[in-house]
Amino acid sequence: MLEPKTMARSRTADHWANVSDEKLIDLELEIDNPESLAGLVREVPPNFADAHVEFKYDLTGVEMTEEFSCVHGHHRHKKGFVMNVDGTRFMVGWLCAKTIYNEDFDRYTADFDAAVIRREAILRVQVIKNAVMPFAAWVADLSKADCVKYFSKLRGSLNHKMEWVYDNLPALAALDEHVTKAKMPKHLCDEVTDVREECNKLMVETSAVVASLAGEAQKVAATIGAIRARSDGLIKRAEALLVKLGDVELFFQPACLAVICEHANKYDNPKRRRYQASMLSLACRGADKASVELPRDFKMPSRQPIESLRTAIANSA
């Protein structure tokens, strides 16, 4: 009997070591129906000793009407692997792998298994990378978005033209919603809120996560837990930022404007200023005239990049 152990092991190791990450990620290394493969032969090729493991299959415990046939003696089996030599494929059962190649099923496929592990690492990294890159582009666009500009503009207008509203809106927002009968914006006039600075911090952290995904896939995959945690941090930062930007729309809701007008007309200087709410606008009448309104084209950023990143984190576990 031909003893192909040294040659076959060497060729197998050389084969998978030379398969690039880009090619490996497109390969299906484990298969449920090896008999469906093109180029499959039923007899032992003359140069079978030079073959490498291409697929593994294991249908142990699965009910089959007919078991697979091994090229070496045509023994029936459910577990084995597909060998490939110069494009010719043939099936070898795990028992024949041990008796003919002097290796058991797991040891003989060590190099193949290493390729499987490498592919899994590449896929885990790719899943997050495919979501992080669009997220990074979304963050870059967000920093220049009209909604961020208008948040700052509305905040400044209230501070300079409707000082009572600016000074007292945080206190109104702190009241129980059962008291105000309306949800009030908590961040719009909060002194510590700076959406532009938060956008910048989100950009810096996102760039750090993008950088952590560069390099050899298996090394990156070794730190995938930390990358997932940092990506989760990006999601929390982004969501908190959207909540704050959402205060613009919340401010102009009829119920919110009604609460503002009620309290401002009661506790500001009613002889000098009267507040009046209209559809998506607030006006101050009297000696100090001013008005603010929601632009017709105001639009909140899409949440899709956030949700895609959240899904990617779950799928890369």
BAFI-3210 file (N, C-alpha, C; in Angstrom, 3 decimals, decimal comma, padded with zeros to 6 digits):
// residues 317
n [1|2|3|4|5|6|7|8|9|10|11|12|13|14|15|16|17|18|19|20|21|22|23|24|25|26|27|28|29|30|31|32|33|34|35|36|37|38|39|40|41|42|43|44|45|46|47|48|49|50|51|52|53|54|55|56|57|58|59|60|61|62|63|64|65|66|67|68|69|70|71|72|73|74|75|76|77|78|79|80|81|82|83|84|85|86|87|88|89|90|91|92|93|94|95|96|97|98|99|100|101|102|103|104|105|106|107|108|109|110|111|112|113|114|115|116|117|118|119|120|121|122|123|124|125|126|127|128|129|130|131|132|133|134|135|136|137|138|139|140|141|142|143|144|145|146|147|148|149|150|151|152|153|154|155|156|157|158|159|160|161|162|163|164|165|166|167|168|169|170|171|172|173|174|175|176|177|178|179|180|181|182|183|184|185|186|187|188|189|190|191|192|193|194|195|196|197|198|199|200|201|202|203|204|205|206|207|208|209|210|211|212|213|214|215|216|217|218|219|220|221|222|223|224|225|226|227|228|229|230|231|232|233|234|235|236|237|238|239|240|241|242|243|244|245|246|247|248|249|250|251|252|253|254|255|256|257|258|259|260|261|262|263|264|265|266|267|268|269|270|271|272|273|274|275|276|277|278|279|280|281|282|283|284|285|286|287|288|289|290|291|292|293|294|295|296|297|298|299|300|301|302|303|304|305|306|307|308|309|310|311|312|313|314|315|316|317]
n.u [000,859|000,574|002,370|001,460|001,799|003,758|004,120|001,466|000,652|002,425|001,754|-000,876|-000,585|000,937|-000,878|-003,150|-001,845|-001,136|-003,441|-005,143|-006,562|-008,669|-009,541|-010,124|-012,302|-014,391|-014,804|-016,545|-016,073|-017,063|-019,458|-022,749|-023,672|-021,583|-021,618|-022,737|-020,865|-018,956|-016,784|-016,295|-014,973|-015,319|-013,418|-010,062|-007,739|-004,682|-002,651|-003,297|-001,927|-000,936|-002,967|-005,061|-007,001|-010,210|-012,916|-014,841|-017,064|-019,750|-022,213|-023,120|-025,558|-027,559|-030,393|-030,150|-030,993|-029,212|-025,868|-022,645|-020,113|-016,846|-013,845|-011,794|-012,163|-014,851|-016,355|-019,133|-020,132|-020,633|-019,155|-016,427|-014,039|-013,638|-011,266|-008,888|-007,143|-005,378|-007,774|-009,424|-011,796|-012,341|-013,950|-013,239|-013,705|-013,720|-012,604|-011,024|-009,268|-007,741|-006,647|-005,412|-004,008|-002,696|-003,482|-005,763|-009,104|-009,340|-006,654|-005,447|-006,717|-005,726|-004,420|-006,347|-008,393|-007,207|-007,403|-010,161|-010,619|-009,219|-010,749|-013,190|-012,388|-011,781|-014,338|-015,765|-014,480|-014,961|-017,715|-018,185|-016,571|-017,870|-020,076|-019,096|-017,668|-019,651|-020,970|-018,987|-018,823|-021,365|-021,182|-019,273|-020,741|-022,777|-021,599|-021,570|-024,162|-027,392|-029,191|-027,632|-026,488|-028,814|-029,713|-027,821|-028,277|-030,989|-030,778|-029,045|-030,673|-032,817|-031,428|-030,570|-032,801|-035,122|-034,859|-036,029|-037,270|-035,034|-033,595|-035,350|-036,372|-034,915|-035,694|-038,447|-038,413|-037,485|-039,594|-042,143|-043,619|-046,270|-047,194|-046,673|-047,986|-046,887|-044,109|-040,966|-038,173|-035,018|-032,371|-031,870|-031,581|-029,784|-026,965|-024,638|-024,719|-023,307|-023,497|-021,891|-019,318|-019,726|-020,183|-017,632|-016,138|-017,325|-016,531|-013,745|-013,550|-014,798|-012,996|-010,864|-011,852|-012,164|-009,459|-008,581|-009,547|-007,953|-005,267|-003,872|-006,292|-006,716|-005,308|-006,674|-009,161|-008,611|-008,896|-011,523|-013,551|-013,003|-013,214|-015,893|-017,022|-016,154|-017,428|-020,038|-020,023|-019,842|-022,372|-023,974|-023,090|-023,853|-026,636|-027,317|-026,627|-028,436|-030,799|-030,516|-030,391|-032,933|-034,427|-034,982|-037,156|-038,948|-039,269|-040,929|-043,355|-046,907|-047,978|-045,750|-045,019|-047,312|-047,064|-044,751|-045,588|-047,687|-046,336|-044,381|-045,890|-047,016|-044,955|-042,874|-042,382|-045,356|-046,421|-044,573|-043,859|-045,440|-046,216|-046,753|-047,948|-047,721|-048,311|-045,612|-043,968|-042,790|-043,619|-042,703|-044,413|-044,903|-042,904|-040,414|-039,892|-039,779|-039,116|-039,172|-038,818|-039,507|-037,589|-038,883|-037,578|-036,296|-034,668|-034,207|-031,285|-030,768|-031,354|-030,393|-027,582|-026,775|-028,405|-027,566|-024,931|-025,384|-026,610|-024,497|-022,633|-023,940|-023,984|-021,335|-020,455]
n.v [-001,199|002,226|004,748|007,680|009,596|011,610|013,175|013,903|015,315|017,440|018,689|019,366|021,194|023,184|023,952|025,190|027,165|028,861|029,944|032,904|035,394|036,768|034,990|032,767|033,521|033,390|030,730|027,657|025,542|023,406|020,935|019,726|017,926|016,221|014,764|016,306|017,874|019,252|017,551|015,256|012,060|008,459|006,615|005,807|008,334|008,255|009,908|010,332|010,686|013,219|014,874|017,403|018,230|019,359|019,746|019,127|016,741|015,740|013,841|012,424|011,063|012,094|011,182|009,193|008,109|006,685|005,893|007,545|006,709|005,504|006,083|004,321|001,160|001,463|001,669|002,183|005,200|008,014|010,106|012,025|013,259|015,440|015,069|016,843|016,853|018,443|019,496|017,301|015,583|013,475|011,209|010,369|008,187|008,432|006,218|004,918|006,967|006,799|004,176|003,964|006,370|006,443|008,126|009,603|010,868|013,514|014,345|014,145|016,123|018,476|020,764|021,624|022,125|024,262|026,143|026,398|027,561|029,930|031,048|031,403|033,322|035,445|035,935|036,734|039,103|040,470|040,783|042,710|044,761|045,336|046,653|048,678|050,413|051,748|052,966|054,677|056,447|057,524|058,864|060,797|062,292|063,141|065,015|067,238|067,710|069,225|069,102|069,133|071,652|073,208|072,597|073,896|076,491|076,971|076,700|078,857|080,988|080,899|081,411|084,044|085,508|084,639|084,538|083,704|081,298|079,794|079,700|078,396|076,101|073,626|073,104|072,772|070,486|068,708|068,195|065,879|063,911|063,362|065,587|067,772|066,887|066,470|065,498|066,823|068,637|067,717|068,354|070,449|073,101|072,707|073,495|071,950|070,588|069,872|069,362|069,407|068,959|066,417|065,044|065,235|063,728|061,259|060,745|060,492|058,216|056,349|056,249|055,063|052,501|051,611|051,567|049,524|047,316|046,813|044,974|041,618|039,110|036,985|037,872|040,188|039,060|037,829|039,807|040,391|040,514|042,821|044,682|044,413|045,358|048,031|048,857|048,627|050,676|052,808|052,704|053,383|056,004|057,219|056,862|058,360|060,866|061,207|061,303|063,763|065,511|065,054|066,632|069,005|068,581|067,728|069,999|071,630|070,355|070,455|070,007|070,378|073,058|074,297|073,915|075,404|078,011|078,401|078,466|080,427|082,736|083,090|083,308|084,830|088,232|089,403|091,869|092,868|090,872|088,416|085,061|083,005|080,162|078,574|076,489|074,473|076,551|079,214|082,259|085,438|088,087|091,656|094,049|092,905|091,425|088,305|085,231|081,713|078,870|075,612|074,437|073,648|071,666|070,214|067,339|064,297|062,262|059,068|055,977|053,610|052,856|052,560|050,476|048,459|048,102|047,230|044,761|043,474|043,233|041,409|039,203|038,572|037,302]
n.w [000,000|-000,841|000,877|001,708|003,683|004,579|002,256|001,607|003,906|003,837|001,403|001,951|004,067|002,772|000,834|002,205|003,622|001,631|000,679|000,306|002,578|001,369|-000,612|000,897|002,462|000,720|000,333|000,866|003,382|004,758|004,118|003,361|001,488|-000,129|-002,488|-004,394|-005,546|-008,244|-010,544|-009,088|-008,492|-008,516|-008,135|-006,995|-007,633|-009,572|-008,575|-005,894|-003,522|-003,498|-002,848|-001,292|001,619|000,967|001,673|004,617|005,959|008,012|008,901|011,007|013,052|011,547|009,732|006,889|003,651|002,157|002,745|002,326|-000,132|000,114|-001,729|-001,361|-001,360|-001,273|001,049|003,217|004,779|007,036|007,842|006,846|004,439|001,604|-000,839|-002,872|-005,851|-008,177|-009,198|-009,347|-007,502|-004,666|-002,401|000,966|003,573|007,200|008,520|006,567|006,143|008,385|008,313|005,777|005,348|007,648|009,682|012,008|011,677|012,745|013,205|010,669|009,268|010,325|009,258|007,502|009,344|010,656|008,663|008,580|011,079|010,712|008,678|010,022|011,842|010,124|009,079|011,370|012,010|009,643|009,656|011,661|010,636|008,215|009,145|010,769|009,076|007,358|009,505|010,459|008,307|008,489|010,958|010,310|008,448|010,113|011,808|010,228|009,664|009,030|011,126|013,432|013,212|013,398|015,949|017,553|016,660|017,410|020,149|020,711|019,871|021,676|024,021|023,676|022,787|024,067|026,999|029,401|028,753|027,979|030,395|032,128|030,958|031,445|034,118|033,845|032,286|034,114|035,739|036,762|034,242|034,495|035,727|034,029|031,795|029,379|027,346|027,859|026,442|027,550|027,140|025,389|026,383|028,364|030,225|030,135|027,799|024,678|021,564|019,299|020,270|021,277|018,922|017,803|019,653|019,271|016,659|016,979|018,650|017,013|014,876|016,185|016,659|014,029|013,284|014,941|013,696|011,596|010,026|010,501|010,227|012,118|014,338|014,889|015,402|017,791|019,606|019,513|021,383|022,891|020,845|020,155|022,528|022,502|020,193|020,996|022,788|021,007|019,884|022,082|022,572|020,152|020,199|022,462|021,548|019,429|020,865|022,134|019,932|019,034|020,694|019,458|017,659|019,608|021,176|019,627|019,640|020,008|022,635|024,277|023,684|024,687|027,450|027,934|027,175|029,031|031,546|031,088|030,510|032,929|034,851|033,777|032,745|032,417|031,618|029,930|028,176|026,188|025,489|022,690|021,071|017,935|015,033|015,034|015,927|018,075|019,561|020,894|022,163|022,488|024,240|023,836|021,104|019,486|017,770|017,130|015,043|013,659|011,032|007,782|006,403|008,305|009,477|011,090|011,641|010,011|011,694|010,847|010,410|013,065|014,017|012,306|013,113|015,719|015,219|013,933|016,014|017,646|015,934|015,676|017,867]
ca.u [000,000|001,336|002,392|001,517|001,634|004,609|003,839|000,117|000,620|003,155|000,978|-002,041|-000,153|001,310|-002,073|-003,953|-001,017|-001,032|-004,756|-005,251|-007,770|-009,724|-010,081|-010,634|-013,603|-015,414|-014,892|-017,353|-015,146|-017,827|-020,547|-023,721|-023,870|-020,373|-021,863|-023,223|-019,734|-018,489|-015,449|-016,159|-014,768|-015,664|-012,261|-008,865|-006,863|-003,307|-001,816|-004,069|-001,039|-000,647|-004,214|-005,262|-008,380|-010,943|-014,140|-015,129|-018,496|-020,059|-023,660|-023,396|-026,805|-028,558|-030,967|-029,867|-031,499|-028,051|-024,626|-021,669|-019,192|-015,433|-013,164|-010,931|-012,950|-016,293|-017,009|-020,204|-019,792|-021,331|-018,202|-015,189|-013,693|-013,426|-009,895|-008,771|-005,815|-005,419|-009,158|-010,191|-012,252|-012,773|-014,408|-012,552|-014,320|-012,776|-011,875|-009,989|-008,247|-006,837|-005,923|-004,619|-003,079|-002,065|-003,878|-007,189|-009,861|-009,043|-005,246|-005,119|-007,293|-005,256|-004,171|-007,662|-009,087|-006,604|-007,998|-011,539|-010,523|-008,824|-011,908|-014,149|-011,851|-011,964|-015,764|-016,168|-013,945|-015,615|-019,084|-018,133|-015,998|-018,887|-021,025|-018,385|-017,283|-020,788|-021,226|-017,982|-019,244|-022,551|-020,707|-018,630|-021,819|-023,560|-020,919|-021,848|-025,584|-028,206|-029,851|-026,666|-026,397|-030,023|-029,750|-027,021|-028,933|-032,168|-030,267|-028,552|-031,802|-033,541|-030,556|-030,434|-034,059|-036,152|-034,007|-036,789|-037,441|-033,734|-033,192|-036,305|-036,754|-034,404|-036,506|-039,717|-038,148|-037,220|-040,863|-042,752|-044,436|-047,671|-047,530|-046,679|-048,848|-046,155|-042,695|-040,240|-036,768|-034,135|-030,982|-031,767|-031,092|-028,916|-025,675|-023,525|-024,893|-022,532|-023,640|-020,743|-018,220|-020,053|-019,940|-016,181|-015,696|-017,808|-015,666|-012,441|-013,704|-015,098|-011,730|-010,054|-012,395|-011,800|-008,031|-008,397|-009,979|-006,940|-004,245|-004,147|-007,633|-006,696|-004,868|-007,804|-010,210|-008,226|-009,341|-012,868|-014,377|-012,770|-013,750|-017,349|-017,353|-015,959|-018,482|-021,249|-019,878|-020,188|-023,833|-024,539|-022,793|-024,668|-028,029|-027,447|-026,554|-029,702|-031,814|-030,341|-030,810|-034,382|-035,059|-035,450|-038,525|-039,758|-039,548|-042,009|-044,598|-047,943|-048,108|-044,588|-045,158|-048,388|-046,502|-043,820|-046,369|-048,417|-045,437|-043,706|-046,854|-047,342|-043,815|-042,012|-042,982|-046,512|-046,670|-043,574|-043,741|-046,460|-045,757|-047,834|-047,520|-048,415|-047,864|-044,156|-043,284|-043,047|-043,391|-042,759|-045,011|-044,764|-041,730|-039,302|-040,432|-038,865|-039,816|-038,367|-039,665|-038,845|-037,496|-039,693|-036,733|-035,567|-034,727|-033,322|-030,444|-031,237|-030,838|-030,013|-026,195|-026,696|-029,026|-026,712|-023,787|-025,885|-026,797|-023,165|-022,039|-024,601|-023,645|-019,904|-020,137]
ca.v [000,000|003,451|005,471|009,070|010,448|012,787|013,982|014,447|016,312|018,609|019,346|019,950|022,386|024,198|024,440|026,115|028,309|029,750|030,501|034,241|035,679|037,177|033,800|031,844|033,964|033,022|029,278|026,880|024,465|022,276|020,715|018,716|016,930|016,213|014,127|017,302|018,640|018,993|016,958|014,167|010,736|007,365|005,729|006,467|008,888|007,758|010,819|010,688|011,042|014,647|015,619|018,155|018,217|020,535|019,867|018,144|016,504|014,889|013,706|011,487|011,400|012,530|010,052|009,232|006,920|005,938|006,483|007,878|005,639|005,895|005,590|003,219|-000,007|001,802|001,455|003,136|006,037|009,289|011,139|011,941|014,517|015,466|015,393|017,472|016,816|019,033|019,706|016,058|015,402|012,137|011,140|009,392|008,048|008,664|004,996|004,730|007,990|006,327|002,958|004,153|007,491|006,298|009,260|009,583|011,911|014,853|014,693|014,314|017,377|019,565|021,971|022,056|022,721|025,573|027,029|026,648|028,521|031,222|031,595|031,876|034,577|036,460|036,249|037,480|040,454|041,091|041,139|044,002|045,754|045,719|047,561|049,823|051,369|052,647|053,739|055,747|057,432|058,169|059,785|061,921|063,109|063,698|066,196|068,373|067,649|070,411|068,952|069,568|073,108|073,865|072,438|074,992|077,754|077,120|076,899|080,230|081,912|080,911|082,019|085,482|086,176|084,200|084,120|082,970|079,932|079,121|079,503|077,599|074,853|072,437|072,838|072,217|069,126|067,863|067,875|064,609|064,035|063,338|066,950|068,653|066,287|066,518|065,177|068,061|068,451|067,820|068,687|071,594|074,285|072,265|074,165|071,019|069,937|070,398|068,291|069,414|068,297|064,995|064,523|065,102|062,594|060,046|060,550|060,011|056,847|055,511|056,080|054,114|051,164|051,287|051,223|048,245|046,237|046,643|043,983|040,201|038,793|036,154|038,699|041,066|038,219|037,519|040,930|040,704|040,857|044,232|045,461|044,401|046,238|049,415|049,131|048,839|052,031|053,720|052,702|054,147|057,415|057,677|056,925|059,501|062,066|061,336|061,735|065,205|066,184|064,906|067,673|070,063|068,234|067,645|071,368|072,225|069,616|071,323|069,839|070,988|074,511|074,723|073,981|076,536|079,251|078,512|078,874|081,690|083,825|083,238|083,621|085,865|089,551|089,417|093,217|093,166|089,783|087,371|083,966|082,433|079,002|078,254|075,216|074,334|077,818|079,887|083,692|086,283|089,356|092,734|094,915|092,096|090,528|087,262|084,010|080,571|077,892|074,412|074,489|072,645|070,574|069,587|065,878|063,560|061,270|057,682|055,101|052,340|052,453|052,133|049,158|047,504|047,820|046,435|043,400|042,916|042,857|040,171|038,112|038,279|036,693]
ca.w [000,000|-000,908|002,149|001,293|004,844|004,593|001,079|001,695|004,964|003,378|000,365|002,594|004,806|001,794|000,147|002,995|003,991|000,474|000,346|000,889|003,346|000,451|-001,273|001,918|002,962|-000,266|000,229|001,804|003,748|005,283|003,166|003,777|000,436|-000,965|-003,781|-005,346|-006,046|-009,606|-010,623|-008,121|-009,102|-007,612|-008,010|-006,463|-008,676|-009,485|-007,781|-004,701|-002,407|-003,561|-002,635|-000,044|002,102|000,487|002,459|005,660|006,129|009,162|009,034|012,098|013,742|010,567|009,012|005,461|002,957|001,691|003,216|001,295|-000,507|000,130|-002,930|-000,946|-000,984|-001,366|002,346|003,502|005,918|007,160|008,228|006,087|003,805|000,159|-001,203|-004,179|-006,449|-009,524|-009,606|-009,223|-006,120|-004,279|-001,012|001,816|004,883|008,285|008,854|005,545|006,356|009,433|007,937|004,556|005,504|008,960|010,501|012,284|010,981|013,238|013,031|009,268|008,783|011,186|008,470|007,027|010,485|010,887|007,659|009,027|012,185|010,133|007,962|011,016|012,379|009,080|008,980|012,565|011,854|008,495|010,042|012,347|009,728|007,238|009,788|011,339|008,036|007,091|010,715|010,481|007,310|009,068|011,994|009,620|007,890|011,218|012,340|009,323|009,335|009,329|012,431|014,452|013,072|013,882|017,402|018,112|016,328|018,260|021,523|020,802|019,745|022,951|025,026|023,460|022,482|025,016|028,115|030,422|028,260|028,040|031,792|032,896|030,294|032,150|035,313|033,377|031,819|035,282|036,395|036,375|033,042|034,901|036,143|032,852|030,764|028,112|027,408|027,637|026,056|028,718|026,807|024,488|027,101|029,459|030,075|029,892|026,504|023,549|020,574|018,392|020,962|021,342|017,571|017,654|020,476|018,612|015,498|017,462|019,131|015,854|014,151|016,952|016,409|012,649|013,290|015,630|012,798|010,551|010,331|010,275|010,737|013,311|015,459|015,196|015,993|019,176|020,441|019,051|022,539|023,198|019,725|020,306|023,651|022,058|019,222|021,788|023,311|019,911|019,765|023,201|022,326|019,030|020,624|023,366|020,720|018,707|021,836|022,334|018,701|018,953|021,497|018,556|017,269|020,815|021,624|018,839|019,751|020,594|024,093|024,902|023,550|025,583|028,808|027,966|027,170|030,303|032,632|030,758|030,649|034,352|035,713|033,209|032,942|031,507|031,102|028,914|027,190|026,139|024,639|021,890|020,282|016,689|014,499|014,901|016,182|019,349|019,407|022,076|021,771|023,452|024,071|023,337|020,093|018,999|017,366|016,684|014,367|013,142|009,569|007,086|005,930|009,410|009,372|011,998|010,947|009,992|012,738|010,243|010,718|014,467|014,125|011,596|013,982|016,840|014,695|013,666|017,295|018,075|015,030|015,717|019,161]
c.u [000,885|001,245|002,549|001,578|002,455|004,283|002,479|000,030|001,313|002,355|-000,256|-001,673|000,203|000,082|-002,792|-003,151|-000,957|-002,367|-004,911|-006,543|-008,936|-010,365|-010,735|-012,040|-014,731|-015,607|-015,859|-016,530|-015,850|-019,113|-021,449|-023,887|-022,658|-020,610|-022,386|-022,090|-019,362|-017,100|-015,211|-016,013|-015,013|-014,517|-011,049|-008,017|-005,439|-002,426|-002,503|-003,191|-000,726|-001,877|-004,190|-006,741|-009,066|-012,212|-014,161|-016,634|-018,689|-021,566|-024,027|-024,651|-027,897|-029,069|-030,740|-030,409|-030,343|-026,785|-023,696|-020,731|-017,773|-014,744|-012,258|-011,801|-014,434|-017,043|-018,046|-019,859|-020,652|-020,377|-016,910|-014,823|-013,499|-011,994|-009,882|-007,327|-005,945|-006,839|-010,023|-010,531|-012,625|-013,039|-013,692|-013,249|-013,279|-011,999|-010,751|-008,890|-007,233|-006,008|-005,014|-003,581|-002,361|-002,329|-005,357|-007,823|-009,456|-007,598|-004,907|-005,619|-006,835|-005,049|-005,467|-008,428|-008,527|-007,164|-009,432|-011,542|-010,163|-010,001|-012,953|-013,705|-012,060|-013,422|-016,234|-015,707|-014,687|-017,021|-019,098|-017,611|-017,041|-019,938|-020,338|-018,051|-018,448|-021,131|-020,260|-018,343|-020,455|-022,149|-020,067|-019,681|-022,607|-022,936|-021,179|-023,335|-026,327|-028,854|-028,940|-026,544|-027,623|-030,183|-029,014|-027,687|-030,139|-031,760|-029,792|-029,675|-032,582|-032,725|-030,527|-031,766|-035,187|-035,461|-034,780|-036,952|-036,124|-033,370|-034,082|-036,723|-036,173|-035,229|-037,862|-039,540|-037,916|-038,498|-041,380|-043,689|-045,916|-048,141|-047,666|-047,645|-048,187|-044,711|-041,912|-038,779|-035,819|-032,756|-030,822|-031,156|-030,259|-027,515|-024,551|-023,624|-024,085|-022,525|-022,472|-019,551|-018,476|-019,873|-018,448|-015,650|-016,120|-016,951|-014,313|-012,531|-013,999|-013,840|-010,838|-010,537|-012,061|-010,339|-007,790|-008,790|-008,984|-005,924|-004,698|-005,427|-007,597|-006,231|-005,978|-008,902|-009,902|-008,676|-010,787|-013,790|-014,244|-013,342|-015,275|-017,778|-017,215|-017,031|-019,810|-021,221|-020,215|-021,696|-024,458|-024,291|-023,705|-026,133|-028,264|-027,441|-027,860|-030,836|-031,734|-030,775|-032,332|-035,133|-035,580|-036,894|-039,446|-040,174|-040,770|-043,288|-045,650|-048,047|-046,960|-044,674|-046,243|-047,880|-045,584|-044,588|-047,103|-047,528|-044,762|-044,650|-047,212|-046,162|-042,807|-042,686|-044,160|-046,832|-045,717|-043,545|-044,910|-046,021|-046,940|-047,282|-048,374|-047,889|-046,351|-043,423|-043,679|-042,690|-043,497|-043,263|-044,807|-043,531|-040,554|-039,837|-039,365|-039,695|-038,796|-039,320|-038,833|-038,778|-038,293|-038,866|-035,925|-035,758|-033,730|-032,505|-031,066|-030,587|-030,266|-028,563|-026,014|-027,246|-028,188|-025,506|-024,207|-026,058|-025,456|-022,486|-022,623|-024,158|-022,165|-019,484|-019,577]
c.v [001,235|004,190|006,963|010,075|011,734|013,729|014,666|015,532|017,591|019,396|020,034|021,243|023,511|024,795|025,501|027,320|029,333|030,330|031,840|034,389|035,998|035,974|032,872|032,224|033,592|031,513|028,708|025,641|023,240|022,155|019,591|017,608|016,919|015,608|015,099|018,102|018,259|018,375|015,819|012,833|009,665|006,393|006,527|007,020|008,368|008,612|011,248|011,124|012,532|015,512|016,409|018,064|019,494|020,786|018,799|017,952|015,529|014,891|012,640|011,943|011,891|011,318|010,211|007,960|006,047|006,647|006,757|006,701|006,185|005,314|004,397|002,053|000,221|001,455|002,551|003,922|007,310|010,451|010,956|013,279|014,332|015,906|015,996|017,373|017,287|019,158|018,472|015,832|013,949|012,105|010,024|009,363|008,127|007,411|004,743|005,771|007,517|005,140|003,158|005,254|007,481|007,513|009,110|010,827|013,315|015,259|014,949|015,666|018,575|020,865|022,530|022,738|024,101|026,596|027,377|027,706|029,903|031,869|032,142|033,204|035,715|036,903|037,079|038,932|041,188|041,549|042,511|045,088|046,250|046,658|048,814|050,865|052,285|053,521|054,921|056,849|058,221|059,199|061,016|062,858|063,812|064,988|067,437|068,494|068,915|070,319|069,387|071,087|073,787|073,698|073,607|076,341|078,000|077,398|078,348|081,247|082,013|081,639|083,538|086,204|085,826|083,637|083,329|081,515|079,164|078,773|078,501|076,289|073,614|072,085|072,261|070,768|068,167|067,501|066,529|064,829|064,000|064,729|067,857|068,177|066,323|066,111|066,412|067,772|068,716|068,404|069,982|072,812|073,924|072,844|073,207|070,343|070,656|069,319|068,252|068,706|066,792|064,328|064,289|063,916|061,272|059,729|059,974|058,551|055,896|055,239|055,070|052,683|050,713|050,848|049,866|047,055|045,994|045,597|042,570|039,781|037,992|036,933|039,650|040,279|037,874|038,618|041,313|041,084|042,331|045,122|045,526|045,354|047,710|049,804|049,372|050,230|053,079|053,846|053,554|055,642|057,980|057,828|058,110|060,812|062,288|061,775|063,251|065,991|066,123|065,934|068,818|069,792|068,223|069,035|071,934|071,403|070,479|071,219|070,502|072,514|075,052|074,868|075,187|077,858|079,469|079,050|080,205|082,874|084,082|083,777|084,594|087,214|089,710|090,800|093,557|092,126|088,809|086,330|083,308|081,296|078,868|076,913|075,261|075,658|078,367|081,352|084,391|087,647|090,390|093,554|094,163|091,058|089,541|086,060|082,961|079,581|076,723|074,505|073,361|071,434|069,921|068,074|065,251|062,536|059,877|056,884|053,794|051,945|051,975|050,725|048,094|047,129|046,967|044,967|042,724|042,472|041,549|038,986|037,735|037,628|035,287]
c.w [000,000|000,418|001,860|002,437|004,774|003,450|001,210|002,752|004,517|002,356|000,965|003,300|003,847|001,127|000,961|003,451|002,871|000,021|001,060|001,687|002,425|-000,232|-000,257|002,366|002,006|-000,385|001,250|002,142|004,308|004,469|003,647|002,742|-000,501|-002,347|-004,833|-005,974|-007,476|-009,562|-009,656|-008,852|-008,055|-007,407|-007,538|-007,616|-008,503|-008,574|-006,488|-003,532|-002,375|-003,250|-001,335|000,342|001,639|001,291|003,543|005,699|007,276|009,362|010,062|012,850|012,820|009,806|007,512|004,821|002,471|002,143|002,045|001,035|-000,574|-001,121|-002,606|-000,471|-001,010|-000,084|002,582|004,761|005,907|007,449|007,442|005,510|002,308|-000,087|-002,601|-004,657|-007,895|-010,062|-009,559|-007,761|-005,875|-002,785|-000,267|003,173|005,991|008,653|007,852|005,685|007,392|008,964|006,734|004,725|006,852|009,857|010,830|011,658|011,418|012,992|011,571|008,732|009,610|010,410|007,894|008,158|010,814|009,894|008,035|010,126|011,664|009,414|008,934|011,612|011,392|009,022|010,171|012,469|010,742|008,835|010,713|011,420|008,729|007,825|010,314|010,270|007,631|008,300|010,792|009,485|007,814|010,115|011,360|009,024|008,992|011,742|011,495|009,012|009,752|010,704|013,571|014,422|013,667|015,391|018,047|017,859|017,229|019,695|021,706|020,724|021,046|024,020|024,905|023,259|023,447|026,253|029,171|030,011|028,390|029,485|032,521|032,237|030,982|033,390|034,926|032,935|032,979|036,037|035,914|035,194|033,363|035,327|034,926|031,770|029,380|028,354|027,007|027,259|027,222|028,391|026,024|025,173|028,330|029,228|029,703|028,523|025,419|022,464|019,595|019,018|021,059|019,986|017,358|018,440|019,843|017,391|015,915|017,893|017,981|015,048|014,856|016,731|014,991|012,590|013,933|014,759|011,669|010,984|010,074|010,985|012,030|014,541|015,879|015,895|017,442|020,135|020,127|020,205|022,894|022,097|019,803|021,422|023,246|021,036|019,926|022,407|022,253|019,777|020,863|023,030|021,233|019,446|021,547|022,587|019,947|019,635|022,022|021,104|018,533|019,784|020,637|018,140|018,484|021,298|020,919|018,826|020,455|022,114|024,827|024,844|024,476|027,009|028,938|028,039|028,503|031,408|032,338|030,931|032,092|035,157|035,091|033,481|031,983|030,940|029,962|027,797|027,328|025,124|023,954|021,018|019,050|016,204|014,248|015,066|017,545|019,158|020,751|021,618|022,870|023,170|023,467|022,356|019,624|018,583|016,953|016,030|013,875|011,627|008,925|006,667|007,047|009,366|010,336|011,211|011,007|011,121|012,168|010,533|012,155|014,615|013,421|012,442|015,174|016,410|014,468|014,965|017,783|017,233|015,050|017,021|018,981]
res [m|l|e|p|k|t|m|a|r|s|r|t|a|d|h|w|a|n|v|s|d|e|k|l|i|d|l|e|l|e|i|d|n|p|e|s|l|a|g|l|v|r|e|v|p|p|n|f|a|d|a|h|v|e|f|k|y|d|l|t|g|v|e|m|t|e|e|f|s|c|v|h|g|h|h|r|h|k|k|g|f|v|m|n|v|d|g|t|r|f|m|v|g|w|l|c|a|k|t|i|y|n|e|d|f|d|r|y|t|a|d|f|d|a|a|v|i|r|r|e|a|i|l|r|v|q|v|i|k|n|a|v|m|p|f|a|a|w|v|a|d|l|s|k|a|d|c|v|k|y|f|s|k|l|r|g|s|l|n|h|k|m|e|w|v|y|d|n|l|p|a|l|a|a|l|d|e|h|v|t|k|a|k|m|p|k|h|l|c|d|e|v|t|d|v|r|e|e|c|n|k|l|m|v|e|t|s|a|v|v|a|s|l|a|g|e|a|q|k|v|a|a|t|i|g|a|i|r|a|r|s|d|g|l|i|k|r|a|e|a|l|l|v|k|l|g|d|v|e|l|f|f|q|p|a|c|l|a|v|i|c|e|h|a|n|k|y|d|n|p|k|r|r|r|y|q|a|s|m|l|s|l|a|c|r|g|a|d|k|a|s|v|e|l|p|r|d|f|k|m|p|s|r|q|p|i|e|s|l|r|t|a|i|a|n|s|a]
***
